[in-house]
Protein backbone atom coordinates (compact mmCIF):
# COMPACT_ATOMS: atom_id res chain seq x y z
CA UNK A 1 0.00 0.00 0.00
CA UNK A 2 1.48 3.41 -0.97
CA UNK A 3 2.28 5.94 1.72
CA UNK A 4 0.02 9.02 1.92
CA UNK A 5 2.58 11.14 3.75
CA UNK A 6 4.33 13.90 1.78
CA UNK A 7 7.65 13.07 0.21
CA UNK A 8 10.71 14.44 1.91
CA UNK A 9 14.23 14.91 0.73
CA UNK A 10 16.00 16.89 -1.99
CA UNK A 11 13.74 15.71 -4.83
CA UNK A 12 10.47 16.22 -2.94
CA UNK A 13 10.14 19.93 -3.74
CA UNK A 14 11.56 19.87 -7.25
CA UNK A 15 9.54 22.46 -9.18
CA UNK A 16 7.08 23.00 -6.35
CA UNK A 17 8.81 26.25 -5.32
CA UNK A 18 8.34 27.67 -8.81
CA UNK A 19 4.72 26.50 -8.88
CA UNK A 20 4.01 28.07 -5.50
CA UNK A 21 5.66 31.31 -6.61
CA UNK A 22 3.53 31.33 -9.77
CA UNK A 23 0.38 30.72 -7.73
CA UNK A 24 1.34 33.48 -5.31
CA UNK A 25 2.02 35.89 -8.18
CA UNK A 26 -1.35 35.03 -9.72
CA UNK A 27 -3.12 35.56 -6.38
CA UNK A 28 -1.39 38.90 -5.86
CA UNK A 29 -2.40 40.00 -9.37
CA UNK A 30 -6.02 38.98 -8.76
CA UNK A 31 -5.97 40.83 -5.43
CA UNK A 32 -4.62 43.97 -7.12
CA UNK A 33 -7.41 43.79 -9.71
CA UNK A 34 -10.05 43.45 -6.96
CA UNK A 35 -8.51 46.31 -4.96
CA UNK A 36 -8.58 48.50 -8.05
CA UNK A 37 -12.22 47.62 -8.69
CA UNK A 38 -13.09 48.42 -5.07
CA UNK A 39 -11.28 51.77 -5.32
CA UNK A 40 -13.19 52.57 -8.51
CA UNK A 41 -16.49 51.71 -6.82
CA UNK A 42 -15.60 53.86 -3.81
CA UNK A 43 -14.85 56.78 -6.14
CA UNK A 44 -18.20 56.28 -7.90
CA UNK A 45 -19.94 56.13 -4.52
CA UNK A 46 -18.32 59.40 -3.44
CA UNK A 47 -19.44 61.05 -6.69
CA UNK A 48 -22.99 59.73 -6.25
CA UNK A 49 -23.06 60.90 -2.62
CA UNK A 50 -21.94 64.38 -3.70
CA UNK A 51 -24.61 64.50 -6.43
CA UNK A 52 -27.22 63.29 -3.94
CA UNK A 53 -26.27 66.03 -1.48
CA UNK A 54 -26.49 68.67 -4.19
CA UNK A 55 -29.90 67.42 -5.31
CA UNK A 56 -31.11 67.30 -1.72
CA UNK A 57 -30.07 70.93 -1.31
CA UNK A 58 -31.87 71.92 -4.51
CA UNK A 59 -34.96 70.01 -3.40
CA UNK A 60 -34.96 71.77 -0.03
CA UNK A 61 -34.57 75.13 -1.76
CA UNK A 62 -37.46 74.41 -4.12
CA UNK A 63 -39.60 73.24 -1.22
CA UNK A 64 -38.79 76.36 0.78
CA UNK A 65 -39.63 78.57 -2.21
CA UNK A 66 -42.96 76.81 -2.71
CA UNK A 67 -43.85 77.34 0.97
CA UNK A 68 -42.70 80.95 0.95
CA UNK A 69 -43.65 82.63 -2.37
CA UNK A 70 -41.82 85.81 -1.42
CA UNK A 71 -38.62 84.03 -2.42
CA UNK A 72 -36.90 84.30 -5.77
CA UNK A 73 -40.12 83.77 -7.77
CA UNK A 74 -41.68 86.98 -6.42
CA UNK A 75 -38.78 89.05 -7.70
CA UNK A 76 -39.34 88.04 -11.33
CA UNK A 77 -42.42 90.26 -11.69
CA UNK A 78 -44.99 87.48 -11.86
CA UNK A 79 -46.50 87.99 -8.42
CA UNK A 80 -50.21 87.28 -8.92
CA UNK A 81 -51.26 87.92 -5.34
CA UNK A 82 -53.89 90.64 -4.86
WONORWO-V780654 format. One record per pair of residues at least 12 apart in sequence whose C-alpha atoms are under 10 Angstrom apart, sorted by the first residue. I is the first residue (numbers start at 1). J is the second residue. D is the distance in whole Angstrom. If there is no record, write none. Layout:
<<I	J	D> <I	J	D>>
This chain:
<<69	81	10>>
